[in-house]
């Protein structure tokens, strides 16, 4: 295993666990930990962002590249994740099972659209 792959593995695991734990803390009313959950989720997201920057640096690429395609891909990913998260909230928190599942499926489809947009069709 290459050093950059190992660093990516460690940072993405730690960031993903902290982000997921923060989401659970914030969304589950039984835990009564909205404030600490938001802090934990933000720390996890910051670690994941740092992982991307470190990985690009280890690949010898510039840290952030701004162009229309990157901004569009980012917006599609963010919108897909928000729609998917709203579907999860509708199902788990607001007790709206069928509408939540339908909204979640729309979010999943939006996230699946990222694959051909990023990789292209051949």
C-alpha positions in Angstrom: 0.0 0.0 0.0 1.3 3.4 -0.9 1.8 6.1 1.7 -0.8 8.4 0.2 -3.4 5.6 0.1 -2.7 4.7 3.8 -3.0 8.4 4.8 -6.3 8.7 2.9 -7.6 5.5 4.5 -6.9 6.7 8.0 -8.2 10.3 7.5 -11.3 9.2 5.7 -12.1 6.6 8.4 -11.7 9.0 11.3 -13.6 11.8 9.5 -16.4 9.5 8.3 -16.9 8.1 11.8 -16.9 11.5 13.4 -19.3 12.9 10.8 -21.7 10.0 11.1 -21.6 10.1 14.9 -22.3 13.8 14.9 -25.3 13.3 12.5 -26.7 10.6 14.9 -26.1 12.9 17.9 -27.9 15.8 16.2 -30.8 13.9 14.6 -31.8 11.4 17.3 -33.9 13.2 19.9 -33.4 10.3 22.4 -29.7 11.2 22.6 -30.5 14.9 23.5 -27.1 16.0 22.1 -27.9 18.5 19.3 -25.1 21.0 20.1 -22.3 18.4 20.7 -23.6 16.5 17.6 -23.2 19.6 15.4 -19.7 20.2 16.7 -18.7 16.6 16.2 -20.2 16.5 12.7 -18.3 19.7 11.7 -15.0 18.3 13.0 -15.6 15.2 10.9 -16.4 17.2 7.8 -13.3 19.3 8.4 -11.1 16.2 8.6 -12.7 14.9 5.4 -12.0 18.2 3.7 -8.4 18.1 5.0 -8.1 14.6 3.7 -8.9 15.8 0.2 -6.4 18.6 0.4 -3.7 16.3 1.7 -4.4 13.7 -0.9 -4.1 16.2 -3.7 -0.9 17.6 -2.3 0.6 14.1 -2.1 -0.5 13.5 -5.8 1.4 16.7 -6.8 -1.8 18.4 -7.9 -3.0 21.9 -6.9 -5.1 22.0 -3.8 -8.3 23.4 -5.3 -9.1 23.9 -8.9 -12.1 26.3 -9.7 -13.8 25.9 -13.0 -17.4 25.5 -14.1 -17.4 21.7 -14.1 -16.0 21.5 -10.6 -18.5 23.9 -9.3 -21.4 22.1 -11.0 -20.2 18.7 -9.7 -19.9 20.2 -6.2 -23.4 21.7 -6.4 -24.9 18.4 -7.6 -23.2 16.5 -4.8 -24.3 18.9 -2.1 -27.9 19.1 -3.4 -28.0 15.3 -3.7 -26.7 14.9 -0.2 -29.2 17.5 1.2 -32.1 15.8 -0.6 -31.1 12.4 0.7 -30.6 13.8 4.2 -34.1 15.4 4.1 -35.6 12.0 3.1 -33.8 10.4 6.0 -35.1 13.1 8.4 -38.6 12.7 7.0 -38.4 9.0 7.7 -36.6 8.9 11.0 -37.5 12.1 12.8 -40.8 13.4 11.3 -42.4 10.0 11.0 -43.3 10.4 7.3 -42.3 7.0 6.0 -43.5 6.9 2.3 -42.8 10.5 1.4 -39.4 10.2 3.1 -38.5 7.1 1.2 -39.5 8.8 -2.1 -37.4 11.9 -1.3 -34.5 9.7 -0.3 -34.7 7.9 -3.6 -34.6 11.2 -5.5 -31.4 12.1 -3.5 -29.8 8.7 -4.3 -30.5 9.2 -8.0 -29.0 12.7 -7.8 -25.9 11.2 -6.2 -25.7 8.4 -8.7 -25.7 11.1 -11.5 -22.3 12.1 -10.2 -20.7 9.0 -11.6 -21.3 9.7 -15.3 -20.7 13.4 -14.8 -17.3 12.9 -13.2 -16.1 9.8 -15.1 -18.0 10.4 -18.4 -19.7 7.8 -20.6 -17.5 5.7 -22.9 
